[in-house]
Amino acid sequence: MAVSSPATVPTRRQLWRRRGTKAAPYAFVAPFFVFFAAFGLFPLIYTGYVSLHRVRLQNPDAMAWVGLDNYTTLLKDEFFWNSLKNTFTIGVISTVPQLCLALGLAHLLNYRLRGRTFFRVALLLPYATSVAAATLVFAGLFGRDYGMLNWLLGLAGIDPVDWFNEKWPSQIAVSTIVTWRWTGYNALIYLAAMQAIPRDRYEQAMLDGASRWQQFRHVTLPGLRPTVIFTIIVSTIGALQIFGEPLLLQGGTTGMNGGASRQYQTTGLYMYQTGWQYFSLGKAAAIAWLLFLVIVLVIGVNAAIARYRSKLTAARPRNGKG
């Protein structure tokens, strides 16, 4: 026993060390999953539970089981479909110009310009500005009678536009605020990805006689593909959750309605109105879950398209060789 004991103790220590080494990554990640379960997973599940009940804001403890009635009611609700259509329209109008402008700004800042640090910091200022402050400024710019934008249109001989009460102008106004706030943020993400592209690729392209546009098209864009996919997905999620900009553009009941004729009421606004103005928490929870399913569906479609394009890109050289 005295001979085998010294050999047994180091073996047990080694086993504990191996177990500790294997368990350490899980221990480091565990706090995230705890917080995610408490503040992400549980609210999602509980919202789904509430959506199956009739719940009034005045007495939230008195729940009455209604099954899928809240969902069937929503599918027949013209205001819900109107809000969903407005959400997609505003999302497209804001996301596409936002990412294109961000890509162009990042490409310019990727060159050795004077004051690059100043411009990079300036890009973050719109993102750091609160939604309320930004919307207040743009509400003044888009004012019908005294707005600066209509004043500029008047100088060009164009009649003033009612940016608050007409459908397309009001949606463009909301999209402009969103684009202004998030373009700089996405530009910095693109800039970081551009600087990670090896310089020898550009040098090789220059030796081959490629112009700057050809370098951007054949070197920069392929190197940015994963980053572009990421920004598209994140921007799409943000676009489907637009709330503060349309609410504060006019404020009050009009802002909650999304305009006089609900011409820019998003799904987030309609969910807020259903829960806090109409006091129907069960129906509001059903809207939240339907919006969640729409977001998952859109993300899945984006991921499938990105995967398909990646396969096509990977197959081109092989087909060329064959």
The 8 nearest C-alpha neighbors of each residue, nearest first, counted from 0:
[[1, 3, 2, 4, 5, 7, 6, 8],
 [2, 0, 4, 3, 5, 6, 7, 8],
 [1, 3, 0, 4, 5, 6, 7, 8],
 [4, 2, 0, 6, 1, 5, 7, 8],
 [3, 5, 7, 6, 1, 2, 0, 8],
 [6, 4, 7, 8, 3, 2, 9, 1],
 [5, 7, 3, 4, 8, 9, 10, 2],
 [6, 8, 4, 10, 5, 9, 3, 11],
 [7, 9, 11, 10, 5, 6, 12, 4],
 [10, 8, 12, 11, 7, 6, 13, 5],
 [9, 11, 13, 7, 8, 12, 14, 6],
 [12, 10, 14, 8, 13, 9, 15, 7],
 [13, 11, 9, 15, 14, 10, 16, 8],
 [12, 14, 16, 10, 11, 15, 17, 9],
 [13, 15, 11, 17, 12, 16, 18, 10],
 [16, 14, 18, 12, 17, 13, 19, 11],
 [17, 15, 19, 13, 14, 18, 20, 12],
 [16, 18, 20, 14, 19, 15, 13, 21],
 [17, 19, 15, 21, 16, 20, 22, 14],
 [18, 20, 16, 22, 17, 21, 23, 15],
 [19, 21, 17, 23, 18, 22, 16, 24],
 [20, 22, 18, 19, 23, 17, 24, 25],
 [21, 23, 19, 25, 20, 24, 18, 26],
 [22, 24, 26, 20, 25, 21, 19, 27],
 [25, 23, 27, 26, 22, 28, 21, 20],
 [26, 24, 28, 22, 27, 23, 29, 21],
 [25, 27, 23, 29, 24, 28, 22, 30],
 [26, 28, 24, 25, 29, 23, 30, 31],
 [27, 29, 25, 26, 31, 30, 24, 32],
 [28, 30, 26, 32, 31, 27, 25, 33],
 [31, 29, 33, 32, 28, 34, 27, 26],
 [32, 30, 34, 33, 29, 28, 35, 27],
 [31, 33, 35, 29, 34, 30, 36, 28],
 [32, 34, 30, 36, 31, 35, 29, 37],
 [35, 33, 37, 31, 36, 32, 38, 30],
 [36, 34, 39, 32, 38, 33, 37, 31],
 [35, 37, 40, 33, 34, 39, 41, 38],
 [38, 36, 34, 35, 41, 39, 33, 40],
 [39, 37, 35, 34, 36, 42, 41, 40],
 [40, 38, 35, 36, 42, 41, 37, 43],
 [39, 41, 36, 43, 42, 35, 44, 38],
 [40, 42, 44, 43, 37, 39, 36, 45],
 [43, 41, 45, 44, 40, 39, 46, 38],
 [44, 42, 40, 46, 41, 45, 39, 47],
 [43, 45, 47, 41, 46, 42, 40, 48],
 [44, 46, 48, 42, 47, 43, 41, 49],
 [47, 45, 49, 43, 48, 44, 284, 42],
 [46, 48, 50, 44, 45, 49, 43, 288],
 [47, 49, 45, 46, 50, 51, 44, 52],
 [50, 48, 46, 51, 52, 47, 281, 45],
 [51, 49, 281, 285, 284, 47, 48, 52],
 [50, 52, 66, 49, 48, 65, 67, 64],
 [53, 51, 64, 65, 63, 49, 50, 281],
 [52, 54, 63, 281, 62, 65, 64, 55],
 [55, 53, 281, 62, 280, 59, 52, 279],
 [54, 56, 279, 57, 278, 59, 58, 280],
 [55, 57, 278, 59, 58, 280, 279, 54],
 [56, 58, 55, 59, 278, 54, 60, 279],
 [59, 57, 56, 55, 60, 61, 54, 62],
 [60, 58, 56, 55, 61, 54, 57, 62],
 [59, 61, 58, 62, 54, 55, 56, 57],
 [62, 60, 59, 58, 54, 63, 55, 53],
 [63, 61, 54, 53, 52, 60, 64, 59],
 [64, 62, 53, 52, 65, 61, 54, 51],
 [63, 65, 52, 66, 51, 53, 62, 49],
 [66, 64, 52, 68, 51, 53, 63, 67],
 [67, 65, 51, 68, 64, 52, 69, 50],
 [66, 68, 70, 69, 51, 65, 71, 50],
 [69, 67, 71, 70, 66, 65, 72, 51],
 [70, 68, 72, 282, 67, 71, 73, 285],
 [71, 69, 73, 67, 72, 68, 285, 74],
 [70, 72, 68, 74, 73, 69, 67, 75],
 [73, 71, 69, 75, 70, 74, 68, 76],
 [74, 72, 76, 70, 75, 71, 69, 79],
 [73, 75, 71, 72, 76, 70, 79, 80],
 [76, 74, 73, 72, 77, 71, 79, 80],
 [77, 75, 73, 79, 78, 74, 72, 80],
 [76, 78, 80, 79, 81, 75, 74, 73],
 [79, 77, 81, 76, 80, 82, 269, 261],
 [80, 78, 82, 81, 77, 76, 83, 73],
 [81, 79, 83, 77, 82, 78, 84, 76],
 [80, 82, 78, 84, 79, 83, 77, 85],
 [83, 81, 265, 266, 85, 79, 264, 80],
 [84, 82, 80, 86, 85, 266, 81, 79],
 [83, 85, 81, 87, 86, 82, 80, 88],
 [86, 84, 82, 88, 83, 87, 265, 263],
 [87, 85, 265, 83, 89, 84, 88, 90],
 [86, 88, 90, 84, 85, 89, 91, 83],
 [89, 87, 85, 91, 90, 86, 84, 92],
 [90, 88, 92, 86, 91, 87, 174, 170],
 [89, 91, 238, 87, 93, 88, 92, 94],
 [90, 92, 94, 88, 93, 89, 95, 87],
 [93, 91, 89, 90, 94, 174, 88, 95],
 [92, 94, 174, 90, 178, 91, 95, 97],
 [93, 95, 97, 91, 90, 96, 92, 98],
 [94, 96, 97, 98, 93, 91, 92, 99],
 [97, 95, 99, 98, 94, 100, 93, 92],
 [96, 98, 178, 94, 182, 100, 95, 99],
 [97, 99, 101, 100, 95, 96, 102, 94],
 [100, 98, 96, 102, 101, 97, 95, 103],
 [101, 99, 103, 97, 102, 98, 96, 104],
 [102, 100, 186, 98, 182, 104, 99, 103],
 [101, 103, 99, 105, 100, 104, 186, 98],
 [104, 102, 100, 106, 105, 101, 99, 107],
 [105, 103, 107, 101, 106, 102, 100, 186],
 [104, 106, 190, 186, 108, 102, 107, 103],
 [105, 107, 103, 109, 104, 108, 102, 190],
 [108, 106, 104, 109, 105, 110, 103, 112],
 [109, 107, 105, 110, 106, 104, 115, 112],
 [108, 110, 106, 107, 105, 190, 111, 194],
 [111, 109, 108, 112, 107, 106, 115, 105],
 [110, 112, 109, 113, 108, 115, 107, 114],
 [113, 111, 115, 110, 114, 108, 109, 107],
 [114, 112, 115, 111, 116, 117, 118, 110],
 [113, 115, 117, 116, 112, 118, 119, 111],
 [114, 116, 118, 117, 113, 112, 119, 108],
 [117, 115, 119, 114, 118, 120, 113, 121],
 [118, 116, 114, 120, 115, 119, 121, 122],
 [119, 117, 121, 115, 120, 116, 122, 114],
 [120, 118, 116, 122, 121, 117, 115, 123],
 [119, 121, 117, 122, 118, 123, 116, 124],
 [122, 120, 118, 124, 123, 119, 117, 125],
 [121, 123, 183, 119, 120, 124, 118, 125],
 [122, 124, 126, 121, 120, 183, 125, 184],
 [123, 125, 127, 121, 126, 122, 128, 120],
 [126, 124, 180, 128, 127, 123, 179, 122],
 [125, 127, 180, 123, 124, 128, 181, 184],
 [128, 126, 124, 125, 123, 129, 180, 130],
 [129, 127, 125, 126, 124, 133, 130, 132],
 [130, 128, 132, 131, 133, 127, 126, 125],
 [129, 131, 133, 132, 134, 243, 128, 244],
 [130, 132, 134, 129, 133, 135, 247, 243],
 [133, 131, 135, 129, 134, 130, 136, 128],
 [132, 134, 130, 136, 135, 131, 129, 137],
 [133, 135, 137, 131, 136, 132, 248, 138],
 [134, 136, 138, 132, 133, 137, 131, 139],
 [137, 135, 133, 139, 134, 138, 132, 140],
 [136, 138, 140, 134, 139, 135, 141, 133],
 [139, 137, 135, 141, 136, 140, 248, 134],
 [140, 138, 142, 137, 136, 141, 146, 135],
 [139, 141, 146, 137, 147, 138, 142, 148],
 [142, 140, 146, 138, 139, 148, 162, 137],
 [143, 141, 146, 139, 145, 140, 144, 138],
 [142, 144, 161, 146, 145, 141, 160, 162],
 [145, 143, 142, 146, 149, 159, 150, 161],
 [146, 144, 142, 143, 147, 150, 149, 139],
 [147, 145, 142, 140, 141, 148, 149, 139],
 [146, 148, 150, 140, 149, 151, 145, 141],
 [147, 149, 151, 150, 146, 140, 141, 152],
 [150, 148, 152, 159, 151, 147, 146, 153],
 [151, 149, 147, 153, 148, 152, 146, 154],
 [150, 152, 154, 148, 153, 149, 147, 155],
 [153, 151, 149, 157, 155, 154, 150, 148],
 [152, 154, 156, 150, 157, 155, 151, 149],
 [155, 153, 151, 152, 156, 150, 157, 149],
 [154, 156, 152, 153, 157, 151, 150, 158],
 [155, 157, 153, 154, 152, 158, 151, 159],
 [158, 156, 152, 153, 155, 159, 154, 149],
 [157, 159, 153, 160, 156, 152, 149, 155],
 [160, 158, 149, 157, 153, 161, 152, 143],
 [159, 161, 162, 143, 158, 149, 168, 165],
 [162, 160, 143, 163, 164, 165, 159, 168],
 [161, 163, 169, 168, 160, 141, 164, 165],
 [164, 162, 169, 161, 165, 258, 168, 249],
 [165, 163, 161, 162, 258, 259, 169, 166],
 [166, 164, 168, 169, 161, 167, 163, 162],
 [167, 165, 262, 169, 168, 170, 164, 263],
 [166, 168, 170, 169, 165, 171, 262, 162],
 [169, 167, 162, 171, 170, 165, 166, 172],
 [170, 168, 162, 163, 172, 171, 167, 166],
 [169, 171, 167, 173, 172, 168, 263, 89],
 [170, 172, 174, 168, 169, 173, 175, 167],
 [173, 171, 169, 175, 170, 174, 168, 162],
 [174, 172, 170, 176, 175, 171, 245, 244],
 [175, 173, 93, 171, 177, 176, 172, 89],
 [174, 176, 178, 172, 173, 177, 171, 179],
 [175, 177, 179, 173, 174, 178, 180, 172],
 [178, 176, 174, 180, 175, 179, 93, 181],
 [177, 179, 97, 175, 93, 176, 181, 180],
 [180, 178, 176, 177, 181, 182, 175, 125],
 [181, 179, 125, 126, 177, 178, 182, 176],
 [180, 182, 184, 178, 183, 179, 126, 177],
 [181, 183, 97, 101, 185, 184, 178, 179],
 [184, 182, 122, 186, 185, 181, 123, 101],
 [183, 185, 181, 186, 187, 182, 123, 126],
 [184, 186, 188, 182, 187, 183, 101, 189],
 [187, 185, 101, 183, 105, 189, 188, 184],
 [188, 186, 190, 189, 185, 184, 191, 183],
 [187, 189, 185, 191, 186, 190, 192, 184],
 [190, 188, 192, 186, 187, 191, 105, 193],
 [189, 191, 105, 187, 193, 192, 188, 186],
 [192, 190, 194, 188, 189, 193, 187, 195],
 [191, 193, 189, 195, 190, 194, 223, 188],
 [194, 192, 190, 195, 196, 191, 189, 219],
 [193, 195, 191, 196, 192, 190, 109, 197],
 [194, 196, 192, 193, 197, 191, 198, 222],
 [195, 197, 193, 194, 198, 222, 192, 219],
 [198, 196, 199, 200, 195, 201, 194, 193],
 [199, 197, 200, 201, 196, 202, 194, 195],
 [198, 200, 202, 201, 197, 203, 204, 196],
 [201, 199, 203, 198, 202, 197, 204, 218],
 [200, 202, 204, 198, 199, 203, 205, 214],
 [203, 201, 199, 205, 204, 200, 206, 198],
 [202, 204, 206, 200, 201, 205, 199, 207],
 [203, 205, 201, 207, 209, 202, 206, 200],
 [206, 204, 208, 202, 209, 207, 203, 201],
 [207, 205, 203, 208, 204, 202, 209, 201],
 [206, 208, 204, 205, 209, 203, 202, 210],
 [209, 207, 205, 206, 204, 210, 203, 213],
 [210, 208, 205, 204, 213, 207, 214, 211],
 [209, 211, 213, 212, 214, 208, 205, 204],
 [212, 210, 214, 213, 215, 209, 216, 205],
 [211, 213, 215, 214, 210, 216, 209, 217],
 [214, 212, 216, 210, 215, 211, 209, 217],
 [215, 213, 211, 218, 217, 212, 216, 209],
 [216, 214, 219, 212, 213, 218, 217, 211],
 [215, 217, 213, 214, 220, 218, 212, 219],
 [216, 218, 214, 213, 215, 219, 220, 221],
 [219, 217, 214, 215, 221, 220, 216, 222],
 [218, 220, 215, 222, 221, 216, 223, 217],
 [219, 221, 223, 222, 216, 218, 215, 224],
 [222, 220, 224, 223, 219, 218, 217, 216],
 [223, 221, 219, 220, 224, 218, 196, 193],
 [224, 222, 220, 226, 221, 225, 227, 219],
 [223, 225, 227, 221, 226, 222, 228, 220],
 [226, 224, 228, 227, 223, 229, 222, 221],
 [227, 225, 229, 223, 228, 224, 230, 192],
 [228, 226, 224, 230, 229, 225, 223, 231],
 [227, 229, 231, 225, 226, 230, 224, 232],
 [228, 230, 226, 232, 227, 231, 233, 225],
 [231, 229, 233, 227, 232, 228, 234, 226],
 [232, 230, 228, 234, 229, 233, 235, 227],
 [231, 233, 235, 229, 230, 234, 228, 298],
 [232, 234, 230, 236, 235, 231, 229, 237],
 [235, 233, 237, 231, 236, 232, 230, 238],
 [234, 236, 238, 232, 237, 233, 231, 239],
 [237, 235, 233, 239, 234, 238, 232, 294],
 [236, 238, 234, 240, 235, 239, 233, 241],
 [239, 237, 90, 235, 241, 240, 236, 234],
 [238, 240, 236, 237, 241, 86, 235, 90],
 [239, 241, 237, 238, 267, 242, 236, 266],
 [242, 240, 238, 239, 237, 267, 243, 265],
 [241, 243, 267, 268, 244, 245, 240, 246],
 [244, 242, 246, 245, 247, 130, 241, 131],
 [243, 245, 247, 246, 242, 248, 134, 173],
 [246, 244, 248, 247, 243, 173, 242, 257],
 [247, 245, 254, 243, 255, 244, 248, 250],
 [246, 248, 250, 249, 244, 245, 243, 254],
 [247, 249, 245, 246, 250, 134, 138, 244],
 [250, 248, 254, 247, 253, 251, 246, 138],
 [249, 251, 254, 247, 246, 248, 253, 252],
 [252, 250, 254, 253, 255, 249, 247, 246],
 [251, 253, 255, 254, 256, 250, 257, 249],
 [254, 252, 256, 258, 255, 251, 259, 250],
 [253, 255, 250, 246, 249, 257, 251, 256],
 [254, 256, 252, 257, 246, 253, 268, 251],
 [257, 255, 253, 254, 261, 258, 264, 252],
 [264, 258, 256, 261, 263, 254, 255, 262],
 [257, 259, 261, 253, 260, 256, 262, 254],
 [258, 260, 261, 253, 164, 257, 256, 262],
 [259, 261, 262, 258, 257, 164, 256, 263],
 [262, 260, 257, 258, 264, 256, 263, 259],
 [261, 263, 166, 260, 258, 264, 257, 85],
 [264, 262, 257, 261, 170, 85, 265, 258],
 [257, 263, 265, 261, 82, 262, 268, 256],
 [266, 264, 82, 86, 268, 267, 85, 263],
 [265, 267, 82, 269, 268, 83, 270, 86],
 [266, 268, 270, 265, 242, 269, 240, 271],
 [267, 269, 271, 265, 266, 270, 242, 264],
 [270, 268, 272, 266, 271, 267, 273, 265],
 [269, 271, 283, 267, 273, 268, 272, 286],
 [272, 270, 268, 274, 269, 273, 275, 267],
 [271, 273, 276, 269, 275, 270, 274, 268],
 [274, 272, 277, 270, 271, 283, 279, 276],
 [273, 275, 278, 280, 279, 283, 271, 272],
 [276, 274, 278, 272, 277, 271, 273, 56],
 [275, 277, 272, 278, 273, 274, 271, 279],
 [276, 278, 273, 279, 274, 275, 272, 280],
 [279, 277, 56, 274, 275, 55, 276, 280],
 [280, 278, 274, 55, 277, 281, 282, 273],
 [281, 279, 274, 283, 54, 282, 55, 278],
 [282, 280, 50, 54, 284, 53, 283, 49],
 [281, 283, 285, 69, 284, 280, 279, 50],
 [282, 284, 280, 286, 270, 274, 285, 281],
 [285, 283, 50, 287, 281, 282, 286, 46],
 [284, 286, 50, 282, 288, 287, 283, 70],
 [287, 285, 283, 289, 284, 288, 270, 290],
 [288, 286, 284, 290, 285, 289, 291, 283],
 [287, 289, 291, 285, 290, 286, 292, 284],
 [290, 288, 292, 286, 291, 287, 285, 293],
 [289, 291, 293, 287, 288, 292, 286, 294],
 [290, 292, 288, 294, 289, 293, 287, 295],
 [293, 291, 295, 289, 294, 290, 296, 288],
 [292, 294, 290, 296, 291, 295, 297, 289],
 [293, 295, 291, 297, 296, 292, 298, 290],
 [296, 294, 292, 298, 293, 297, 299, 291],
 [297, 295, 293, 299, 294, 298, 292, 300],
 [296, 298, 300, 294, 299, 295, 293, 301],
 [299, 297, 301, 295, 296, 300, 302, 294],
 [298, 300, 296, 302, 297, 301, 303, 295],
 [299, 301, 303, 297, 302, 298, 304, 296],
 [302, 300, 298, 304, 299, 303, 305, 297],
 [301, 303, 305, 299, 300, 304, 298, 306],
 [304, 302, 300, 306, 305, 301, 299, 307],
 [303, 305, 307, 301, 306, 302, 300, 308],
 [306, 304, 302, 308, 307, 303, 301, 309],
 [307, 305, 309, 303, 304, 308, 302, 310],
 [306, 308, 304, 310, 309, 305, 303, 311],
 [307, 309, 311, 305, 310, 306, 312, 304],
 [310, 308, 306, 312, 311, 307, 313, 305],
 [311, 309, 313, 307, 308, 312, 314, 306],
 [310, 312, 308, 314, 309, 313, 307, 315],
 [313, 311, 309, 310, 314, 315, 308, 316],
 [314, 312, 310, 311, 315, 309, 316, 317],
 [313, 315, 311, 317, 312, 316, 310, 318],
 [314, 316, 318, 317, 312, 313, 319, 311],
 [317, 315, 319, 318, 314, 320, 313, 312],
 [318, 316, 320, 314, 319, 315, 321, 313],
 [317, 319, 321, 315, 320, 316, 314, 313],
 [320, 318, 316, 317, 321, 315, 314, 313],
 [321, 319, 317, 318, 316, 315, 314, 313],
 [320, 318, 319, 317, 316, 315, 314, 313]]
